[in-house]
Amino acid sequence: MSPTSAALALQQPSPSAKAFAIPVDNLSIALSVAGDPSRPALLLLHGWPHSRALFHGVLDELSCDFYVLAPDLPGIGDSHGAPAASDKATLAHILLTAAERAGAKDIIVAGLDIGGMTAFATARDHGKRIAGAVVMNTVIPGVEPWKQLISDPQVWHFAFHALPDLPEALVHGRKRLYFDYFHDFLAGNPARIPRDLRDAFAHAYMRPEALKAGFAWYRAFEADARHNAERTRIDTPLLYVRGDAGGRSLQPYLDGLKAVGVENLGSRVVADCGELIPVEKPVEFTGLLKDFAALAASAAS
C-alpha cells in the first residue's frame, strides 16, 4: 500500500463506525461516529498536527458504552471551510454544534493538545451544553503555567507558528518531515506512532488552507490567553491528564486551573506515555474516559 493509500485508509473509521459531514454555518465538519446515539456521548478532539484518525483505534471499544464522535477540527482533513475565528471558545461552539446536530447528548468532551485547549473552552464557555471535559497533555493559554511554558525553549513552536505567513512558506512541501519532529519529540516511544498514522496526519494537512487553519490556532493564543485569564466559576467536572514522558509535574497545571475558577477538578497521570495517549496507551485512554464519565454522571445525579 502506498503512503497516500495508507493515509486515505486511516482517515476512514473502523467497520463498525460511520463517517459523515455536518454543516455548521458556512463550514462542513467531518465526523467519525460509532455507537448508539441514545447513549451518553463522547466528543474526541485532536490537536496539532493530527486529524480524527488519532482516535480510530479506540472507537470500537468506546462505542460499547458511548455514542462516540471524532471530528476533524475546522479546516483540517475532510472538514472544509475557514471558521470566523480560531479562538478556542469559537472552535468549541462549532464542534459542539456539529455533535449536537449529529444527535449527541450528555456530552463529555475529551481533547489533547489544541483539542485539550478546546475541551477546556467547552467547560469554561459552554458548560451548560456538556456533562464534563477531559483536558490532556496541554497548557491552557492564559492559565498557569502558561507564562512559564511559553518562555521554555522547548516550546519554541508556539511563537513560530504564530508568525504570519512564514510557517506556511517553510512547511509547505515538507509536512511529513516537520510533523515527524513533533511526533518523535512528544511521544513516550516514537515507535508506537506507526508510519501509516503519520501518513494520515500529513495527508490531513495536504491542502494549503488546512495548514493555514492549523497555524491559525496558534495565532489566536493571545486572544485565548486574555479571555481565559479572567476568572469565572466553572462548575462542569473537569479531568486533567498527562503522560509522564515529558517529566512535567502535574501540580502547576492543577493550581492554574483552580485559580481561574475550576471547581470540580480531577487528575490522572498515564505511565510510560507521551502526548498521543489514544495511540500509545489505548487501554488506559479508554479506561480513564469510562471512569471519568461514571464520576461525572454521579455528580450530576
FENHU-V677592 format. One record per helix or strand. SS is the DSSP state (h for helix, s for strand). FROM is the first residue (numbers start at 1). TO is the last residue. If there is no record, write none. Layout:
((SS | FROM | TO) (SS | FROM | TO))
This chain:
((h | 3 | 10) (s | 18 | 24) (s | 27 | 34) (s | 41 | 45) (h | 52 | 55) (h | 59 | 63) (s | 67 | 71) (s | 80 | 80) (h | 88 | 101) (s | 108 | 112) (h | 114 | 125) (h | 127 | 129) (s | 132 | 136) (h | 146 | 150) (h | 153 | 155) (h | 157 | 162) (h | 166 | 171) (h | 175 | 186) (h | 190 | 192) (h | 195 | 204) (h | 208 | 219) (h | 221 | 228) (s | 234 | 234) (s | 238 | 243) (h | 244 | 246) (h | 251 | 259) (s | 262 | 262) (s | 265 | 270) (h | 277 | 280) (h | 282 | 300))
